[in-house]
Amino acid sequence: MTFKPDKNFLSTLRDRLIESDDSEHNGLEKGTIVGDEYVVCDPVSKGGSGFIYTCNRKSEPHKMYALKITYPKSANAARRFQAEVNASYRVKHLNVLRSIDCLFHGNALAYVMEYAPGGDLRDLLDNNNEIPMRTIFVVLRQLCEGMSAIHAKNIIHRDIKPENVLFSAEGHIKIADFGISFTSDLTRITSNGALVGTINYMAPEYVKRGIFDTKSDIFSLGVLFYEIITKTLPYGYSRTLEELIVKVENAPIPLTELRAEADYQLSNVISKMISPDPEARYQTIDDVLFEIKQLEEEYLFNNDPNFDSDFEALLGDKSLSAGISVKWFNFALFLCISVILGSTMAILLYKLKIV
């Protein structure tokens, strides 16, 4: 069963993690048992917020999970981890990384998540010369669907970037890392007013005034969409917030000038998403999702009827195209049934005339 982070657990989490110290921690050894249930397998990465490993359950030795071990040194770091656990538990959607369990391991906290072995979107952007438009539309749609589920729970992600978009073994998009998310029922993550996030994906109203809402996520997602299609950032790479503020005031190069397949309609959608004025953007992610679905259907109808034939080569599985495949299958089935019924009626009418 999926772990539920109740108030008592989260209160204990804050108290224990504030006192923890990872200054001499070198990670867990393979075979370490966490919580009497999870067996550590291999290290995946080490970041500022802790260590990530693959693991499995004693009762399910062949099923892999991701295990995050964290040793926060401050109350603020503890609150961030609390936000990640709480937010990921609340959102249950195919395109959002699923929370499995959360337990203490000594002075640290062990957080068990769904394992996404397909790498992240940064890998895809760096390792492919050009992503086919048919694949891009699926990625954009699934990102919108995952973000819609997040916003439906009154959560603002605040750190949308390629490194936080993972791929499952089946090729599904998985939005991850709620470490700096914000919800209406949690205190503000940064107590000192410092900005958190990744500079090149921050919305201008957040950079200038510290204000953020769901439209800030829409801006970040628009920047990511632009990068997926063109392999460049709309406002170029910025090393400082001051540099970003200046660049955002200038309109980016239209998509159509960098990618001929990206027609003006898609270009207009993304331009609206990354408008410097929050009120000029789409007001909800569902509005963006509607537009992307419409454009995807038009593209497939006009350009690529054999849409799902090449997914395996790019993402290792055809599951991303399953929705489209089912739609065409249903259409073909409808036509066959219609022909059979029509033929049967014609034969019956002919026989009645003879009689």
VENBELKA-V129665 format. One record per pair of residues at least 24 apart in sequence whose C-alpha atoms are under 6 Angstrom apart, sorted by sequence separation. I is the first residue (numbers start at 1). J is the second residue. D is the distance in whole Angstrom. If there is no record, write none. Layout:
BEGIN
i j d
I J D
I J D
END
This chain:
BEGIN
i j d
157 181 4
156 181 6
156 182 5
155 182 6
155 183 5
154 183 6
71 108 5
70 108 6
159 197 5
70 109 6
69 109 6
122 162 5
69 110 5
121 162 5
122 163 6
68 110 6
68 111 5
120 163 6
67 111 6
121 165 5
67 112 5
120 165 6
66 112 6
120 166 4
66 113 5
119 166 6
120 167 6
65 113 6
66 114 6
119 167 6
222 270 5
22 71 5
65 114 5
66 115 5
118 167 5
21 71 6
65 115 5
96 146 6
118 168 5
20 71 6
95 146 5
116 167 6
117 168 6
118 169 5
222 273 5
21 73 6
116 168 4
117 169 6
222 274 5
219 273 5
17 72 6
18 73 6
218 273 6
219 274 5
18 74 5
18 75 5
156 214 6
160 220 6
17 78 6
14 78 6
97 174 5
95 173 5
96 174 5
97 175 6
95 174 4
96 175 5
97 176 5
20 107 5
84 178 4
84 179 5
3 100 6
2 100 5
3 101 5
81 179 6
2 101 6
80 179 5
80 180 6
148 285 6
171 315 6
144 289 5
171 317 6
170 317 6
137 296 6
END
